[in-house]
Amino acid sequence: MCQAIRMSRAPHAAVRRGGLAALVAVGAAALGAVACDYPAGQVDVPPGDPTVFRDQVYPVLLRDCAFSGCHGNPDRFFTVYGPARTRLDPTTDMDAPVTAEELAETYTRARSMLISPSGIKRSPLLRKPLAVAAGGAGHRGTDPWGAAPYASKSDPSYQVLVGWALAGGGQ
């Protein structure tokens, strides 16, 4: 049976209020998805700076991942909500700026994608969008020509994800 997840304090107020429970649930699902290969004990969810997420990571995820057929689909484990994409509240105008709730939910889900028994560098958030030839894990979210979102680790958008993921001292 999978062990409990110990949460790092989420510095973003909206995440502390509503998203933290969601992060625990999402993280538990992530653990189950890898057949609980984690060592006995608790797993820390990486902190992921919320300001860097808002200013740098979220725009990349919204642009590169949040299409309705991909991670803009609320049926997906990792969903990115926002303007001109899927809205958390369907009554929100499509062109309205991102809401605090949408940002908090996307932040929460992105943090959960940093969980990996092999460390953050091997987490789904860093491996799934990267081409297999560059060390990625394979990703069904390819473009019409079969290319992964990021062809190499040197892609500037990929580097934004890596910088945020590893800023908390993760390995």
Secondary structure, 3 states (H helix, E strand, C coil): CCCCEEECCCCCHHHHHHHHHHHHHHHHHHHHHCCCCCCCCCEEECCCCHHHHHHHHHHHHHHHHCCCCCCCCCCCCCCCCCCCCCCCCCCCCCCCCCCHHHHHHHHHHHHHCCCCCCCHHHCHHHHCCECHHHCCCCCCCCCCCCCCCECCCCCHHHHHHHHHHHCCCCC
